[in-house]
Amino acid sequence: MPSIFLKEFRKHTQPHILEVVDLVWKQKEQFVCWPEKSLLFMPGVVRTKTHTYTDKQKKQLKDGGIKPDARSNGPAICAYLLASGERPFRHGERRGWSIHHIYDGKFPAFENGTTIHAVKDGNYFTESAGLVAIHPIADALADEVPYFAWLLRHTAFKKFSFDPDNVFLNIRGKK
């Protein structure tokens, strides 16, 4: 059961950090924005320094009112926006919140295990179900606190059945 799994991660989180996680998660809509749908925009593409787009991809972006972004995380940003994700602006700045890969190669589910590193895997780098627009405070939590990272991953599973490590599917099948 996923709740038992999450409770294990919670149990290993320091109390003062847990207070912050709980405060942010209680108001998660203020800190994390999800795309509306799951969409694999550029199958087979991984993060590199710059990117180019096919004519078909350029048309998809143009039809969606999105400018192609050639930067290293550009295709992921485009995938998130194409999937109708909202990207708020940072306070006092003209740039948006980070687009964060919730499967970032960190925090495997089980000891001695591994986890997907989306930017290195062409099945996940531009898969919108594994992307969120994230406030800088929550971004730091996702990068540093396994429990918070797994709360995001569990939410992706509930929203999109997105579970590239097959963690929640395996737990669901166990009695």
N, C-alpha and C positions, 0 to 999 in steps of 0.2 A: 504494500500500500504506500503510495507516495508520501502521505503525511508522516509515516514512520521514518521513511528515508530522510525527509527534510528535518525531522526532529533530531536525527543523528548529527547533521551538520550544525543545527542550532546549538546542540549540547556542547559542541567544541568551539563555540564562539565566545570570546571574553565578554563578561557582563557589560562593561562600559561600551564596547562596540555594539553589542546586541541592543542596547538602548537606542543608539543612533539608527541601526537597521530598522528596528521596530517603528521608530518615529517616521522615517522616510517611507517605509512600506505601508504604513497606515494612510499615507497621503500619496501613494504611488502614482496616481494620475497627474500629480504636480511635478513628478520627477522622471517619469518614463512614458514615452509615447510609442505605441505599437502601430505597425502598418495594418491596413484593413484586411489584407488577404495575403496568402502565400503565393510567391511568384519567383521562379528561378529565371532571372533576366539574361544572364550570359553563361550558359552551361559550359563547363570546362575551363573557365577563366579563373586564374588565381591572382593575388595581388602582386603587382610589379611596380616599378617607379612611375611609369606612365602607361596609359591605355589608349587604344584606338577602338572605334566602333564601326560595325558593319553598316551598310546603307539601311538594312532592315532595322537595326537597333536605333540608328539615328532617327528613322521615321517613327518608331515607337516613342522615343523621347519627345520628338517634335509634337506628335499627336497628344502627348501627355503634358505639354507645356513645360518640358524640362530641358535645360541646356546640358549637352554632353559634358561630362567632367572627366578630364584625362588624368587627373591626379591619382596617386596610388590607391586611395579608397573610393575614388570617383564612381566606378561601376556599382559598388555597394550602395553608395548614396543614391545613385540613380534608381537602383532596384527598389530601395525603400520608398522613394518618392513615387515611382510608378505603381507601387502597391498601395497608393493613397495614404502614405504615412505623413503625419504632421511633424515638421521640424521647427520647433520654436527657436527664437533667437536668444543668444546669451545676453544677460543683463548689460545694457549700455553698449552693446556691440552690434555690428552688422553681420556677424557670422552665426550660423546655427549651432544648436547642440551637436555634440558628437554623434555620429552613427556608429553604434557599438555592436560588434559581433558577440552574441551571448555565448557562443562556443569559441573560446579564444585559446584553446590548448592548455588552459589552466584548470586546476581543481577537478581531477578525475573523480568519478563517482565512488570508486572502490580503491582501496590501498593497492599499490603497485599496478594500477590500471592506467589507461590513457584516455584522453578525450579529444574530440575533433578540434582541430585548429582551422577554423573556417577560411582564413585568408590563404591557407596553403592547400585547400581542397576545392577543386572546380565544381563540386556538387553543392558547395555551401557558401562560397565567397559572395555570390550575388543572390542568395536565397533569402527573400525578405522575411520569411518566418523566423529566421535567426538574427534579425536586425532590429534594433530599437534606436530611437532618438533619446538621448539620455542627458539629463542635467549633470553638470560637472560634479556635484556632490555624490549623486548616485553612481556616476561613472567611476569615481574613486572607490566606492563600496564594491562595485562589480569587479574591480581590478584587484582588490585586496582581501575581500571577505568571501570565502567559499559559500557560506550560507546564503548571502545575498545573490551571488551568481546562480546558485541553484534555484532560488525563488524565481528568478527571471526565466530559467530553463523550464521550470515546471509550468510557468504561465504560458510559454510558447507551446508546450505540450497540450495544455488545456485549450488554447485558442486555435491551434493549427495542427494538432497531432504531430508536432515537430519534435523529434526525439532521435537525432542522428547517432547517439551512443546506445540507443535501445535500452535505456535505463528505466524509464517509466513504463514502457511496454512490458519489459521483463518483470518489473515489480507488480504490475497489474495482473499478470498471469499467475503469480504465486499466491498460494492460499495459506 
